[in-house]
Amino acid sequence: YPDLSTPFVLTTDASGIGIGGILRQDTPSGTKINYFKSRVLDDTERKYDTIEQEALAIFWCISELRSYI
């Protein structure tokens, strides 16, 4: 379970076909992965520039995981 007293770290990425992210916590005993999220880009999103796909990954992951961050 997530430790609400420890900060969360969100790492996102995009490729030409999908976006995703990892929500983790760095603790004294090591890194704890809390959630993985990913999805395939639709035909319109695949035409986005790389920077737009990266921004979409950030926005989507924050939207999906907002109750934790």
Biopython code that builds the backbone (N, CA, C, O; Angstrom):
import numpy as np
from Bio.PDB.StructureBuilder import StructureBuilder

atoms = [
    (1, "TYR", "N", (0.836, -1.189, 0.000)),
    (1, "TYR", "CA", (0.000, 0.000, 0.000)),
    (1, "TYR", "C", (0.880, 1.250, 0.000)),
    (1, "TYR", "O", (1.980, 1.240, 0.551)),
    (2, "PRO", "N", (0.394, 2.316, -0.615)),
    (2, "PRO", "CA", (1.174, 3.560, -0.611)),
    (2, "PRO", "C", (1.337, 4.107, 0.803)),
    (2, "PRO", "O", (0.419, 4.031, 1.619)),
    (3, "ASP", "N", (2.508, 4.654, 1.078)),
    (3, "ASP", "CA", (2.790, 5.326, 2.345)),
    (3, "ASP", "C", (2.541, 6.811, 2.124)),
    (3, "ASP", "O", (3.339, 7.481, 1.469)),
    (4, "LEU", "N", (1.455, 7.328, 2.658)),
    (4, "LEU", "CA", (1.065, 8.716, 2.401)),
    (4, "LEU", "C", (1.984, 9.729, 3.064)),
    (4, "LEU", "O", (1.860, 10.926, 2.805)),
    (5, "SER", "N", (2.901, 9.281, 3.912)),
    (5, "SER", "CA", (3.855, 10.201, 4.534)),
    (5, "SER", "C", (5.141, 10.346, 3.707)),
    (5, "SER", "O", (6.008, 11.152, 4.043)),
    (6, "THR", "N", (5.258, 9.574, 2.641)),
    (6, "THR", "CA", (6.433, 9.610, 1.768)),
    (6, "THR", "C", (6.048, 10.237, 0.429)),
    (6, "THR", "O", (4.990, 9.914, -0.110)),
    (7, "PRO", "N", (6.882, 11.127, -0.122)),
    (7, "PRO", "CA", (6.554, 11.750, -1.413)),
    (7, "PRO", "C", (6.448, 10.724, -2.547)),
    (7, "PRO", "O", (7.137, 9.704, -2.551)),
    (8, "PHE", "N", (5.581, 11.018, -3.490)),
    (8, "PHE", "CA", (5.431, 10.203, -4.689)),
    (8, "PHE", "C", (6.278, 10.794, -5.807)),
    (8, "PHE", "O", (6.496, 12.005, -5.859)),
    (9, "VAL", "N", (6.752, 9.938, -6.697)),
    (9, "VAL", "CA", (7.492, 10.362, -7.884)),
    (9, "VAL", "C", (6.768, 9.781, -9.096)),
    (9, "VAL", "O", (6.542, 8.574, -9.173)),
    (10, "LEU", "N", (6.408, 10.647, -10.040)),
    (10, "LEU", "CA", (5.744, 10.212, -11.264)),
    (10, "LEU", "C", (6.730, 10.327, -12.417)),
    (10, "LEU", "O", (7.270, 11.402, -12.681)),
    (11, "THR", "N", (6.959, 9.215, -13.096)),
    (11, "THR", "CA", (7.828, 9.180, -14.268)),
    (11, "THR", "C", (6.973, 8.789, -15.462)),
    (11, "THR", "O", (6.283, 7.770, -15.424)),
    (12, "THR", "N", (7.012, 9.592, -16.524)),
    (12, "THR", "CA", (6.190, 9.324, -17.700)),
    (12, "THR", "C", (7.066, 9.198, -18.936)),
    (12, "THR", "O", (8.218, 9.631, -18.952)),
    (13, "ASP", "N", (6.490, 8.592, -19.976)),
    (13, "ASP", "CA", (7.189, 8.478, -21.248)),
    (13, "ASP", "C", (6.168, 8.275, -22.356)),
    (13, "ASP", "O", (5.033, 7.861, -22.119)),
    (14, "ALA", "N", (6.604, 8.579, -23.567)),
    (14, "ALA", "CA", (5.771, 8.390, -24.749)),
    (14, "ALA", "C", (6.620, 7.792, -25.857)),
    (14, "ALA", "O", (7.821, 8.044, -25.945)),
    (15, "SER", "N", (5.981, 7.004, -26.693)),
    (15, "SER", "CA", (6.628, 6.488, -27.891)),
    (15, "SER", "C", (5.688, 6.783, -29.054)),
    (15, "SER", "O", (4.660, 7.433, -28.863)),
    (16, "GLY", "N", (6.010, 6.332, -30.214)),
    (16, "GLY", "CA", (5.149, 6.575, -31.363)),
    (16, "GLY", "C", (3.835, 5.829, -31.315)),
    (16, "GLY", "O", (2.928, 6.117, -32.096)),
    (17, "ILE", "N", (3.720, 4.861, -30.398)),
    (17, "ILE", "CA", (2.502, 4.054, -30.351)),
    (17, "ILE", "C", (1.774, 4.077, -29.013)),
    (17, "ILE", "O", (0.625, 3.642, -28.938)),
    (18, "GLY", "N", (2.411, 4.572, -27.957)),
    (18, "GLY", "CA", (1.754, 4.551, -26.657)),
    (18, "GLY", "C", (2.362, 5.522, -25.670)),
    (18, "GLY", "O", (3.416, 6.113, -25.907)),
    (19, "ILE", "N", (1.662, 5.672, -24.547)),
    (19, "ILE", "CA", (2.123, 6.511, -23.442)),
    (19, "ILE", "C", (1.979, 5.726, -22.149)),
    (19, "ILE", "O", (1.213, 4.765, -22.072)),
    (20, "GLY", "N", (2.724, 6.145, -21.139)),
    (20, "GLY", "CA", (2.610, 5.459, -19.867)),
    (20, "GLY", "C", (3.353, 6.178, -18.768)),
    (20, "GLY", "O", (4.051, 7.166, -18.994)),
    (21, "GLY", "N", (3.182, 5.651, -17.572)),
    (21, "GLY", "CA", (3.846, 6.237, -16.428)),
    (21, "GLY", "C", (3.940, 5.264, -15.277)),
    (21, "GLY", "O", (3.230, 4.260, -15.217)),
    (22, "ILE", "N", (4.836, 5.591, -14.367)),
    (22, "ILE", "CA", (5.043, 4.810, -13.149)),
    (22, "ILE", "C", (4.946, 5.768, -11.971)),
    (22, "ILE", "O", (5.600, 6.811, -11.960)),
    (23, "LEU", "N", (4.136, 5.421, -10.988)),
    (23, "LEU", "CA", (4.061, 6.177, -9.745)),
    (23, "LEU", "C", (4.811, 5.371, -8.693)),
    (23, "LEU", "O", (4.452, 4.232, -8.396)),
    (24, "ARG", "N", (5.858, 5.977, -8.132)),
    (24, "ARG", "CA", (6.698, 5.248, -7.180)),
    (24, "ARG", "C", (7.005, 6.107, -5.971)),
    (24, "ARG", "O", (6.743, 7.310, -5.947)),
    (25, "GLN", "N", (7.570, 5.449, -4.966)),
    (25, "GLN", "CA", (8.047, 6.122, -3.767)),
    (25, "GLN", "C", (9.445, 5.610, -3.462)),
    (25, "GLN", "O", (9.698, 4.406, -3.508)),
    (26, "ASP", "N", (10.355, 6.535, -3.147)),
    (26, "ASP", "CA", (11.706, 6.170, -2.738)),
    (26, "ASP", "C", (11.751, 6.168, -1.216)),
    (26, "ASP", "O", (11.581, 7.207, -0.578)),
    (27, "THR", "N", (11.978, 4.999, -0.644)),
    (27, "THR", "CA", (12.000, 4.838, 0.805)),
    (27, "THR", "C", (13.396, 4.412, 1.245)),
    (27, "THR", "O", (14.201, 3.999, 0.411)),
    (28, "PRO", "N", (13.696, 4.503, 2.531)),
    (28, "PRO", "CA", (15.008, 4.047, 3.010)),
    (28, "PRO", "C", (15.291, 2.578, 2.674)),
    (28, "PRO", "O", (16.448, 2.187, 2.519)),
    (29, "SER", "N", (14.245, 1.778, 2.563)),
    (29, "SER", "CA", (14.438, 0.357, 2.256)),
    (29, "SER", "C", (14.452, 0.073, 0.755)),
    (29, "SER", "O", (14.600, -1.081, 0.351)),
    (30, "GLY", "N", (14.301, 1.107, -0.080)),
    (30, "GLY", "CA", (14.343, 0.924, -1.533)),
    (30, "GLY", "C", (13.179, 1.599, -2.229)),
    (30, "GLY", "O", (12.348, 2.255, -1.600)),
    (31, "THR", "N", (13.137, 1.427, -3.523)),
    (31, "THR", "CA", (12.070, 2.013, -4.335)),
    (31, "THR", "C", (10.852, 1.113, -4.307)),
    (31, "THR", "O", (10.956, -0.103, -4.465)),
    (32, "LYS", "N", (9.688, 1.730, -4.101)),
    (32, "LYS", "CA", (8.428, 0.989, -4.094)),
    (32, "LYS", "C", (7.590, 1.471, -5.271)),
    (32, "LYS", "O", (7.251, 2.651, -5.351)),
    (33, "ILE", "N", (7.255, 0.561, -6.186)),
    (33, "ILE", "CA", (6.395, 0.887, -7.315)),
    (33, "ILE", "C", (4.950, 0.769, -6.843)),
    (33, "ILE", "O", (4.530, -0.284, -6.365)),
    (34, "ASN", "N", (4.187, 1.863, -6.982)),
    (34, "ASN", "CA", (2.796, 1.845, -6.554)),
    (34, "ASN", "C", (1.836, 1.528, -7.700)),
    (34, "ASN", "O", (0.905, 0.739, -7.533)),
    (35, "TYR", "N", (2.062, 2.143, -8.860)),
    (35, "TYR", "CA", (1.162, 1.936, -10.001)),
    (35, "TYR", "C", (1.907, 2.051, -11.318)),
    (35, "TYR", "O", (2.832, 2.850, -11.466)),
    (36, "PHE", "N", (1.481, 1.229, -12.276)),
    (36, "PHE", "CA", (1.865, 1.365, -13.673)),
    (36, "PHE", "C", (0.608, 1.749, -14.441)),
    (36, "PHE", "O", (-0.458, 1.180, -14.203)),
    (37, "LYS", "N", (0.714, 2.687, -15.342)),
    (37, "LYS", "CA", (-0.410, 3.060, -16.205)),
    (37, "LYS", "C", (0.116, 3.163, -17.628)),
    (37, "LYS", "O", (1.202, 3.701, -17.846)),
    (38, "SER", "N", (-0.630, 2.658, -18.592)),
    (38, "SER", "CA", (-0.237, 2.821, -19.985)),
    (38, "SER", "C", (-1.456, 2.661, -20.877)),
    (38, "SER", "O", (-2.474, 2.082, -20.496)),
    (39, "ARG", "N", (-1.308, 3.195, -22.076)),
    (39, "ARG", "CA", (-2.354, 3.021, -23.079)),
    (39, "ARG", "C", (-1.766, 3.256, -24.460)),
    (39, "ARG", "O", (-0.696, 3.845, -24.609)),
    (40, "VAL", "N", (-2.488, 2.782, -25.461)),
    (40, "VAL", "CA", (-2.098, 2.948, -26.856)),
    (40, "VAL", "C", (-2.601, 4.301, -27.346)),
    (40, "VAL", "O", (-3.690, 4.737, -26.971)),
    (41, "LEU", "N", (-1.810, 4.959, -28.177)),
    (41, "LEU", "CA", (-2.242, 6.214, -28.785)),
    (41, "LEU", "C", (-3.223, 5.923, -29.918)),
    (41, "LEU", "O", (-3.073, 4.940, -30.643)),
    (42, "ASP", "N", (-4.229, 6.788, -30.061)),
    (42, "ASP", "CA", (-5.138, 6.632, -31.199)),
    (42, "ASP", "C", (-4.483, 7.217, -32.455)),
    (42, "ASP", "O", (-3.393, 7.785, -32.383)),
    (43, "ASP", "N", (-5.147, 7.078, -33.597)),
    (43, "ASP", "CA", (-4.556, 7.504, -34.871)),
    (43, "ASP", "C", (-4.197, 8.985, -34.883)),
    (43, "ASP", "O", (-3.156, 9.362, -35.422)),
    (44, "THR", "N", (-5.041, 9.823, -34.300)),
    (44, "THR", "CA", (-4.762, 11.264, -34.257)),
    (44, "THR", "C", (-3.561, 11.550, -33.366)),
    (44, "THR", "O", (-2.684, 12.327, -33.743)),
    (45, "GLU", "N", (-3.510, 10.932, -32.191)),
    (45, "GLU", "CA", (-2.413, 11.161, -31.244)),
    (45, "GLU", "C", (-1.069, 10.677, -31.796)),
    (45, "GLU", "O", (-0.023, 11.226, -31.449)),
    (46, "ARG", "N", (-1.093, 9.662, -32.643)),
    (46, "ARG", "CA", (0.151, 9.160, -33.245)),
    (46, "ARG", "C", (0.775, 10.182, -34.193)),
    (46, "ARG", "O", (1.968, 10.105, -34.485)),
    (47, "LYS", "N", (-0.011, 11.126, -34.668)),
    (47, "LYS", "CA", (0.481, 12.175, -35.567)),
    (47, "LYS", "C", (1.060, 13.363, -34.803)),
    (47, "LYS", "O", (1.662, 14.249, -35.410)),
    (48, "TYR", "N", (0.889, 13.397, -33.477)),
    (48, "TYR", "CA", (1.431, 14.489, -32.666)),
    (48, "TYR", "C", (2.958, 14.498, -32.755)),
    (48, "TYR", "O", (3.588, 13.460, -32.960)),
    (49, "ASP", "N", (3.535, 15.680, -32.598)),
    (49, "ASP", "CA", (4.986, 15.786, -32.451)),
    (49, "ASP", "C", (5.394, 15.093, -31.151)),
    (49, "ASP", "O", (4.567, 14.895, -30.261)),
    (50, "THR", "N", (6.659, 14.729, -31.049)),
    (50, "THR", "CA", (7.162, 14.031, -29.865)),
    (50, "THR", "C", (6.880, 14.806, -28.583)),
    (50, "THR", "O", (6.447, 14.222, -27.590)),
    (51, "ILE", "N", (7.121, 16.111, -28.595)),
    (51, "ILE", "CA", (6.900, 16.925, -27.390)),
    (51, "ILE", "C", (5.427, 16.914, -26.986)),
    (51, "ILE", "O", (5.111, 16.948, -25.796)),
    (52, "GLU", "N", (4.525, 16.867, -27.966)),
    (52, "GLU", "CA", (3.091, 16.809, -27.662)),
    (52, "GLU", "C", (2.710, 15.450, -27.083)),
    (52, "GLU", "O", (1.868, 15.374, -26.188)),
    (53, "GLN", "N", (3.312, 14.391, -27.576)),
    (53, "GLN", "CA", (3.054, 13.063, -27.015)),
    (53, "GLN", "C", (3.576, 12.967, -25.586)),
    (53, "GLN", "O", (2.934, 12.365, -24.725)),
    (54, "GLU", "N", (4.737, 13.558, -25.337)),
    (54, "GLU", "CA", (5.286, 13.571, -23.974)),
    (54, "GLU", "C", (4.370, 14.362, -23.032)),
    (54, "GLU", "O", (4.119, 13.940, -21.903)),
    (55, "ALA", "N", (3.874, 15.509, -23.505)),
    (55, "ALA", "CA", (2.949, 16.312, -22.693)),
    (55, "ALA", "C", (1.654, 15.554, -22.439)),
    (55, "ALA", "O", (1.108, 15.612, -21.337)),
    (56, "LEU", "N", (1.162, 14.849, -23.441)),
    (56, "LEU", "CA", (-0.045, 14.037, -23.279)),
    (56, "LEU", "C", (0.178, 12.958, -22.225)),
    (56, "LEU", "O", (-0.710, 12.693, -21.414)),
    (57, "ALA", "N", (1.346, 12.337, -22.226)),
    (57, "ALA", "CA", (1.658, 11.310, -21.223)),
    (57, "ALA", "C", (1.607, 11.893, -19.815)),
    (57, "ALA", "O", (1.056, 11.279, -18.902)),
    (58, "ILE", "N", (2.181, 13.076, -19.644)),
    (58, "ILE", "CA", (2.159, 13.736, -18.331)),
    (58, "ILE", "C", (0.730, 14.047, -17.917)),
    (58, "ILE", "O", (0.311, 13.707, -16.810)),
    (59, "PHE", "N", (-0.022, 14.695, -18.807)),
    (59, "PHE", "CA", (-1.404, 15.081, -18.502)),
    (59, "PHE", "C", (-2.255, 13.857, -18.183)),
    (59, "PHE", "O", (-2.990, 13.854, -17.195)),
    (60, "TRP", "N", (-2.162, 12.819, -19.009)),
    (60, "TRP", "CA", (-2.989, 11.631, -18.823)),
    (60, "TRP", "C", (-2.652, 10.920, -17.514)),
    (60, "TRP", "O", (-3.552, 10.516, -16.778)),
    (61, "CYS", "N", (-1.360, 10.766, -17.224)),
    (61, "CYS", "CA", (-0.971, 10.083, -15.985)),
    (61, "CYS", "C", (-1.401, 10.869, -14.748)),
    (61, "CYS", "O", (-1.864, 10.281, -13.771)),
    (62, "ILE", "N", (-1.253, 12.187, -14.783)),
    (62, "ILE", "CA", (-1.711, 13.005, -13.655)),
    (62, "ILE", "C", (-3.220, 12.868, -13.489)),
    (62, "ILE", "O", (-3.713, 12.755, -12.367)),
    (63, "SER", "N", (-3.958, 12.876, -14.600)),
    (63, "SER", "CA", (-5.417, 12.723, -14.535)),
    (63, "SER", "C", (-5.808, 11.370, -13.946)),
    (63, "SER", "O", (-6.724, 11.286, -13.128)),
    (64, "GLU", "N", (-5.119, 10.325, -14.360)),
    (64, "GLU", "CA", (-5.437, 8.975, -13.899)),
    (64, "GLU", "C", (-5.044, 8.731, -12.438)),
    (64, "GLU", "O", (-5.695, 7.954, -11.741)),
    (65, "LEU", "N", (-3.991, 9.389, -11.982)),
    (65, "LEU", "CA", (-3.443, 9.119, -10.647)),
    (65, "LEU", "C", (-3.597, 10.294, -9.690)),
    (65, "LEU", "O", (-2.923, 10.345, -8.661)),
    (66, "ARG", "N", (-4.465, 11.228, -10.013)),
    (66, "ARG", "CA", (-4.561, 12.470, -9.231)),
    (66, "ARG", "C", (-4.933, 12.252, -7.771)),
    (66, "ARG", "O", (-4.600, 13.088, -6.931)),
    (67, "SER", "N", (-5.602, 11.175, -7.446)),
    (67, "SER", "CA", (-5.961, 10.949, -6.045)),
    (67, "SER", "C", (-4.736, 10.611, -5.186)),
    (67, "SER", "O", (-4.817, 10.624, -3.957)),
    (68, "TYR", "N", (-3.611, 10.311, -5.828)),
    (68, "TYR", "CA", (-2.392, 9.975, -5.090)),
    (68, "TYR", "C", (-1.350, 11.079, -5.103)),
    (68, "TYR", "O", (-0.442, 11.082, -4.271)),
    (69, "ILE", "N", (-1.467, 12.032, -6.048)),
    (69, "ILE", "CA", (-0.436, 13.067, -6.159)),
    (69, "ILE", "C", (-1.005, 14.448, -5.943)),
    (69, "ILE", "O", (-0.271, 15.434, -6.003)),
]
sb = StructureBuilder()
sb.init_structure("model")
sb.init_model(0)
sb.init_chain("A")
sb.init_seg("    ")
for serial, (resi, resn, name, xyz) in enumerate(atoms, 1):
    if name == "N":
        sb.init_residue(resn, " ", resi, " ")
    sb.init_atom(name, np.array(xyz, "f"), 0.0, 1.0, " ", f" {name:<3s}", serial, name[0])
structure = sb.get_structure()
